[in-house]
Amino acid sequence: MAIYAFQPNGLIVNMSELHLDSFVIKNFRCFEHLTIEKLGRVNLIVGKNSVGKTALLEALWLLGSEGDWSIIQKILYDRSELVRYKSADSRDDFRADSLETQEQIEAVRSFFFGRPPVNSERTIFYSGTNPTSGKFSDDAFVFNLIAKQHNISLAIRYGSDHDLYMHRSNIIIDSLIDAIQNNQTNTLVKEHIFEPMIIPSLPKKELFEYAVIGRSKDYKTVFIPLSGLTWKSTCTYWDDLALTDREDAIISCLQVIEPSIKRFTFKGENMDNRVRYSVVKTERFRDPVPLANLGEGIQRVFAMALAMSTASNGYLLIDEFETGLHHSVQADVWRAVFKLANEWNVQVFATTHSWDCVEAFQEASAENKDEEAMLIRLQRKRDGTGIEVVSYDERRRDIATRQGVEVR
């Protein structure tokens, strides 16, 4: 399985520019080979059920987090492909025991196109650079994440010890691009060598969420699922920007849904038997009211704004953008997303099933032509051989929305 991000001319983009301007996926989940030739600063992904919209976000999440194992585990847990945690009273071992390793090997197989069967003679590798390590076997399945000059690599070994390894390395980006364009990625992979690293054990559930939050902050890559951010994530991201100039930007986003909001804070800290909760001061009520009292939509917008701050100079990934948002406010929410994406240098990828969301996206993007917004449709090929991309730039989006052309 291979995932590549590259510039057509072989140049690496600056952080002030787009982090990714194109994307190639090979053998990941439902994608045998998917090419997105052009990406924008803000990208809306559409398509019917089971064409891989969320899988595309997962691929981007893995790429942005450099293949961090906590993020791999998080994706597997969210898909119920990994279901067991380490018990709270168990010993804190770094290395997975044989049962934990076997469970994770089985779970990671779901990342590969066609879900290859377990074979004791099969080895799955990711490349490394240590000259003392072994080379790839001819029958290796390859899952390769390329971001700028880094090749994030992994090795899963089906052997008598059932160990599972991972590794990160550097790679010459021009060589990778040439190999991709000439369809010689297998040759490129075999020329690289790997350094095995023992996989961590299963996490303890009560601590795992903090690990994922920490990795999201470290890699500046935040994923908002359909269910929204967890409460721990929300509190942590707010604490990181509290008493900074970004508070005003967050309040402005909340005012898209409720214009009367003036101030925001959390209450309940350091109080016995009290849960921390968010409150807002509005012109409508004399006393502060819990943010949750103002509805699901405002909580969704709050999560997006916090996540964009955390993802500065990185990636924000949103599954089902329109969740909780009335159609009448979606264009204004998109305007806020475009504004913050530009100010905080965030590249945004969102999915939707909603035509209202598509129209709102087009309305907002037409006012931000310099932002290079892209509408990306995933669809099954007519011959049934896989998934393909249809991209809509500004002109094609305008035609599609004016004429009511179905792009979902």
GUGUSE-150400 format. One line per 8 residues: number of its first residue (from 1); their letters; for each residue x, y, z negated of C-alpha. Coordinates in pm, 1 decimal, always signed. Each point is the difference from the previous one (the first is absolute). Last residue first. Layout:
GUGUSE-150400
NUM	A	X,Y,Z  ...
This chain:
GUGUSE-150400
408	RVEVGQRT	-2253.3,+1448.1,+486.2  +66.6,+191.2,+318.9  -352.5,+10.4,+142.0  -22.0,+288.9,+246.5  -237.2,+264.5,-132.6  +66.0,+233.3,+291.7  +134.4,+284.9,-211.5  +175.9,-239.3,-240.0
400	AIDRRRED	+173.8,-201.1,+271.4  +97.8,+302.3,+209.2  +150.8,+179.7,-299.9  +181.7,-311.8,-114.1  +145.1,-48.5,+350.8  +134.5,+355.9,+7.5  +143.0,-5.9,-353.0  +168.4,-340.2,+34.1
392	YSVVEIGT	-192.8,-325.9,-8.0  +191.4,-326.0,-24.8  -126.9,-343.9,+105.3  +191.0,-276.7,-174.5  -7.1,-376.0,+56.0  -88.1,-308.8,-202.2  +43.9,-358.3,+120.1  -37.0,-253.0,+279.3
384	GDRKRQLR	-376.8,+27.3,+42.1  +17.9,+74.0,+372.8  -177.7,+329.2,-56.6  +252.0,+103.9,-263.1  -146.5,+56.2,-344.4  -16.8,+358.1,-117.1  +191.0,+241.4,-220.6  -76.7,+367.1,+61.0
376	ILMAEEDK	+246.1,+269.7,-98.2  -107.1,+363.4,-30.0  +306.4,+222.2,-15.4  +60.0,+341.7,-155.4  +303.7,+183.8,+132.9  +11.1,+265.2,-274.0  +56.0,+286.8,+242.9  -357.2,-30.8,+120.8
368	NEASAEQF	-138.9,+75.5,-343.4  -344.6,+148.9,+71.5  -89.0,-284.0,+236.8  +112.0,-235.1,-278.1  -280.2,+116.5,-229.0  -279.6,-54.1,+251.8  +152.1,-325.9,+125.2  +27.4,-140.6,-351.7
360	AEVCDWSH	-358.0,+104.1,-75.7  -120.9,-177.3,+314.3  +192.8,-316.2,-92.1  -129.7,+10.9,-358.3  -358.4,+37.2,+120.5  +61.9,-298.9,+230.2  +84.2,-204.7,-309.7  +196.5,-324.9,-5.6
352	TTAFVQVN	+312.7,+169.0,-136.3  +373.5,-42.9,-55.2  +261.1,+249.7,-116.9  +369.4,+63.2,+69.4  +159.2,+322.5,-125.9  +355.6,+124.3,+47.2  +81.1,+233.9,-287.1  +221.4,+306.7,+24.5
344	WENALKFV	-140.3,+184.1,-302.5  -121.0,+310.5,+184.3  -94.0,-181.8,+321.4  -176.2,-293.2,-161.2  -156.6,+246.2,-244.5  -168.5,+199.6,+275.7  -103.0,-299.3,+209.2  -153.2,-170.3,-305.7
336	ARWVDAQV	-187.9,+316.2,-99.0  -140.1,+29.4,+352.1  -99.9,-368.7,-16.4  -194.6,+70.8,-319.3  -170.3,+293.2,+171.1  -99.6,-222.6,+292.9  -132.0,-262.9,-243.0  -225.0,+233.8,-195.8
328	SHHLGTEF	-326.7,-37.0,+196.0  +47.2,-374.1,+54.4  -31.9,-66.8,-372.5  +318.5,-148.1,-146.9  -5.9,-302.7,-232.1  +219.7,-210.4,+227.8  +79.3,+197.2,+317.0  +371.2,-86.4,+9.1
320	EDILLYGN	-54.7,-376.5,+14.9  +355.1,-109.1,-95.0  +235.3,+291.8,-59.8  +379.0,-16.0,+47.5  +211.1,+302.0,-98.7  +361.2,-5.0,+115.4  +320.7,+183.6,-88.7  +154.8,+342.8,-42.1
312	SATSMALA	-262.8,+75.5,-267.7  -181.3,-324.6,-83.5  -60.5,+88.8,-366.9  -165.3,+326.9,+102.6  -204.0,-178.0,+266.0  -113.3,-257.4,-257.1  -129.6,+270.4,-232.0  -198.6,+160.4,+282.3
304	MAFVRQIG	-141.8,-331.0,+122.3  -100.9,-107.6,-351.8  -176.5,+331.7,-64.6  -183.8,-33.6,+331.8  -124.6,-345.7,-98.5  -100.1,+125.0,-346.5  -194.2,+283.6,+162.9  -183.6,-246.8,+219.2
296	EGLNALPV	-95.9,-236.3,-280.7  -209.6,+251.9,-188.4  +15.1,+315.7,-207.8  -43.5,-182.1,-331.3  +327.8,-183.4,+65.9  +187.0,+327.8,-46.2  -113.5,+6.2,-361.8  -159.0,+333.7,-92.7
288	PDRFRETK	+153.2,+308.3,-160.5  -252.4,+216.3,-189.4  -208.7,+292.7,+124.2  -101.7,-171.4,+319.7  -44.5,+120.5,+356.1  +310.2,+218.6,+15.7  +214.2,-309.1,-38.9  +261.5,-126.3,-240.8
280	VVSYRVRN	+112.3,-351.3,+87.2  +63.1,-312.4,-205.9  +210.5,-312.8,+47.3  +9.4,-287.7,-247.4  +247.6,-164.4,-237.9  -173.1,-269.6,-200.4  -44.6,+64.0,-369.8  +42.5,-255.1,-278.3
272	DMNEGKFT	+240.8,+222.3,-192.1  +92.6,+324.7,+170.4  +340.9,+65.2,+152.9  -141.9,+99.8,+336.9  -379.2,+23.1,+32.2  -25.9,+277.5,+253.1  +129.4,+47.9,+353.2  -10.8,+334.1,+177.9
264	FRKISPEI	-168.8,+198.9,+274.6  -88.1,+364.2,+53.8  -226.1,+215.7,+215.2  -254.6,-230.8,+161.3  -298.2,+191.5,+145.1  +80.3,-95.8,+360.0  -85.0,-369.6,-58.9  +92.6,-228.2,+290.7
256	VQLCSIIA	+258.0,+218.7,+176.2  +67.2,+152.1,-342.0  +175.5,-322.4,-101.7  +256.1,+58.9,+274.9  +62.8,+355.4,-119.9  +50.1,-131.4,-354.7  +268.6,-238.3,+128.2  +177.2,+282.0,+183.3
248	DERDTLAL	-8.4,+214.1,-314.6  +156.3,-280.7,-202.9  +277.5,-14.5,+257.3  +155.7,+314.6,-143.1  +116.5,-204.1,-298.3  -152.0,-34.8,-347.4  -102.5,-361.0,+68.9  +166.0,-149.8,+308.1
240	DDWYTCTS	+146.8,-323.4,-137.0  -270.0,-31.8,-264.9  -261.2,-10.5,+276.9  +174.3,-289.3,+176.3  +17.7,-195.7,-325.3  -364.6,+54.9,-91.9  -126.5,-100.3,+344.1  +226.5,-303.6,+17.2
232	KWTLGSLP	-115.4,-121.4,-341.8  -362.5,+48.4,+106.9  +48.0,-214.5,+306.1  -17.7,+174.5,+334.7  -302.0,-66.6,+218.2  -210.8,-313.3,+53.1  +48.9,+15.1,+377.8  +374.3,+3.6,-57.6
224	IFVTKYDK	+218.6,+310.7,-38.0  +361.4,-87.4,+87.9  +281.0,+234.6,-103.1  +349.3,+18.9,+149.3  +250.5,+239.5,-152.9  +248.0,-288.6,-40.7  +76.7,+67.7,-365.9  -351.5,+121.9,-79.1
216	SRGIVAYE	-169.0,-303.5,+151.7  +260.3,-222.0,-168.9  -83.3,+148.4,-339.7  -372.7,-42.2,+52.1  +55.1,-362.9,+103.3  +206.8,-66.7,-313.3  -261.0,+169.3,-218.0  -266.9,-225.7,+148.6
208	FLEKKPLS	+207.3,-307.9,-79.1  +27.3,+65.1,-372.9  -342.7,-121.7,-116.9  -3.7,-275.6,+261.0  +331.3,-155.2,-95.8  +198.5,-46.6,+317.6  +83.3,-324.6,+182.3  +370.9,-70.2,-1.7
200	PIIMPEFI	+251.0,+199.5,+198.2  +140.9,-138.3,+327.2  +357.4,-123.7,+10.3  +217.3,+189.4,+244.2  +152.4,-153.9,+310.7  +253.0,+192.0,+210.1  -78.8,-15.4,+367.9  +181.3,-8.2,+328.7
192	HEKVLTNT	-79.7,+182.7,+318.5  +58.2,-137.0,+349.3  -305.0,-223.2,-31.6  -220.9,+305.7,-45.6  +125.2,+168.8,+315.2  -53.6,-314.6,+204.1  -355.8,-29.4,-131.0  -60.5,+367.4,+78.5
184	QNNQIADI	+86.5,-42.1,+366.3  -314.8,+138.5,+162.8  +205.2,+249.0,+202.4  -173.2,+301.6,-156.3  +21.9,-154.8,-345.1  +368.6,-88.5,+35.7  +87.0,+346.8,+124.8  -189.6,+154.9,-290.9
176	LSDIIINS	+180.6,-221.1,-250.8  +340.9,+83.1,+140.5  -81.8,+371.3,-13.5  -107.6,-29.6,-366.2  +333.3,-135.7,-119.8  -98.4,-204.9,-304.1  +22.3,+46.5,-374.8  -101.2,-265.7,-248.7
168	RHMYLDHD	-264.3,-105.1,-249.4  -35.8,-351.3,-139.5  -254.6,-250.1,-126.3  +9.8,-358.4,-115.9  -241.0,-279.9,-87.7  +123.2,-317.8,-164.0  -174.4,-329.3,+68.5  +299.3,-194.1,-140.6
160	SGYRIALS	-42.9,-290.9,+243.6  -38.3,+239.1,+287.2  -259.1,+230.4,+146.5  +201.3,+321.4,-11.3  -169.5,+334.6,+29.0  +243.1,+272.7,+100.4  -78.9,+371.3,+21.3  +126.2,+305.9,+183.3
152	INHQKAIL	-41.0,+374.5,-7.0  +207.2,+132.7,+288.5  +83.7,+361.7,-73.0  +118.3,+264.6,+244.5  -340.4,+163.5,+63.2  -259.0,-247.9,-122.6  +18.9,-358.2,+125.0  -186.7,-282.2,-173.1
144	NFVFADDS	+84.2,-351.7,+123.0  -211.2,-310.3,-53.7  +166.5,-275.8,+201.1  -104.8,-364.8,+4.0  +313.6,-210.3,+26.0  +22.3,-286.2,+251.1  +349.6,+76.0,+128.6  +145.5,+32.0,-348.8
136	FKGSTPNT	+116.4,+340.2,-110.9  +359.5,+31.1,-113.3  +144.8,-86.3,-339.7  +146.3,+241.6,-249.2  +366.0,+86.1,-52.1  -10.2,+286.6,+250.2  -264.1,+185.1,-209.3  -209.2,+206.2,+240.2
128	GSYFITRE	-359.0,-111.2,-41.2  -274.9,-141.4,+216.8  -332.7,-136.4,-115.2  -49.6,-374.0,+6.5  -270.6,-266.1,+6.8  +135.5,-354.2,-15.8  -180.2,-306.9,+127.3  +115.5,-348.0,-102.3
120	SNVPPRGF	-243.4,-24.2,-290.8  -279.9,+109.2,+230.8  -291.6,+204.3,-129.6  -237.2,+81.7,+282.7  +28.8,+328.5,+190.3  -276.0,+255.8,-71.9  -87.1,+77.0,+363.9  +166.7,+340.1,-21.9
112	FFSRVAEI	+205.2,+12.2,-318.0  -103.3,+197.6,-307.7  -214.4,-291.4,-122.3  +318.2,-203.2,-51.7  +78.1,+240.8,-284.5  -261.5,-169.4,-218.6  +141.4,-353.1,+33.0  +350.6,+122.6,-77.3
104	QEQTELSD	-140.8,+193.7,-294.5  -170.3,-304.2,-148.2  +309.9,-217.9,+48.1  +217.3,+258.2,-170.7  -235.0,+26.6,-294.4  -3.8,-379.4,-38.2  +379.7,-29.7,+24.5  +67.4,+275.6,-251.5
96	ARFDDRSD	+37.8,+357.0,+118.7  +316.1,+178.9,-106.6  -25.7,+313.0,-209.1  -113.6,-178.5,-312.9  -204.0,+190.3,-257.8  -128.0,-287.6,-213.2  -373.6,-53.0,-3.4  -235.1,+178.3,-239.7
88	ASKYRVLE	-176.1,+209.6,+264.1  -49.9,-294.0,+234.5  +165.9,+24.5,+341.5  -252.2,+86.3,+266.8  -192.1,-234.9,+229.9  -203.1,+98.9,+305.8  +226.9,+41.5,+302.8  -183.5,-8.3,+331.5
80	SRDYLIKQ	-285.5,+181.5,-173.0  +41.4,+278.8,+259.2  +74.3,+259.5,-268.6  +239.2,-245.3,-167.4  +195.0,-57.2,+322.2  +29.4,+372.2,+69.9  +117.7,+62.1,-357.2  +255.6,-282.4,+22.7
72	IISWDGES	+154.4,+149.9,+313.1  -3.8,+340.3,-171.1  +183.0,-142.6,-301.7  +244.7,-168.9,+236.9  +111.0,+324.7,+160.6  +3.5,-42.0,+377.3  +139.9,+345.7,+62.8  -299.7,+170.5,-163.0
64	GLLWLAEL	-89.3,+190.8,+317.3  +26.0,-310.1,+217.5  -202.6,-218.1,-233.3  -266.4,+268.4,-22.2  +0.7,+43.0,+378.9  -56.3,-373.2,+43.7  -275.8,+14.3,-261.0  -168.5,+288.2,+183.7
56	LATKGVSN	+6.2,-208.2,+318.2  -150.0,-292.7,-190.5  -279.8,+231.9,-115.7  -92.9,+77.8,+359.7  +60.2,-357.3,+117.3  -267.3,-78.7,+259.5  -220.5,-181.2,-251.7  -293.1,+243.5,+10.5
48	KGVILNVR	-19.9,+238.0,+293.4  +247.6,+278.2,+64.5  +127.7,+333.1,-128.2  +330.8,+138.6,-125.9  +26.8,+373.2,-73.7  +351.3,+145.2,+11.7  +127.7,+324.6,-153.6  +359.5,+99.3,+79.6
40	GLKEITLH	-37.2,-168.1,+334.9  +99.4,-336.8,+139.8  +85.5,-96.8,+356.3  +87.7,-329.4,+166.0  -194.0,-226.7,-231.8  +111.7,-350.2,+98.4  -152.0,-319.9,-136.4  +146.4,-348.4,+45.6
32	EFCRFNKI	-134.8,-306.7,-178.4  -211.3,+218.3,-223.8  -256.4,-180.2,-216.8  +238.5,-26.6,-300.1  +342.8,+118.9,+115.0  +153.8,-176.7,+300.6  +145.1,+308.0,+166.5  -83.3,+360.8,-81.4
24	VFSDLHLE	+126.4,+302.0,+192.5  -42.4,+360.3,-114.3  +46.7,+346.5,+143.3  +59.1,+354.1,-129.8  +85.7,-93.1,-355.2  +125.5,+244.6,-264.1  -130.0,+289.2,+204.6  +209.3,+312.3,-33.4
16	SMNVILGN	+128.0,+174.7,-313.0  +154.1,-331.3,-107.5  +209.4,-2.8,+315.1  -69.7,-257.9,+269.8  +251.8,-263.6,+105.9  +89.3,-1.4,+366.6  -19.8,-313.0,+213.9  -177.7,+172.0,+285.8
8	PQFAYIAM	-324.6,-190.7,-51.9  +25.8,+65.6,-376.7  -35.6,-305.8,-219.3  -206.5,-182.2,-258.4  +16.6,-378.1,+13.3  -192.1,-279.9,-166.5  +106.8,-358.2,+58.4  -152.4,-334.4,-91.7
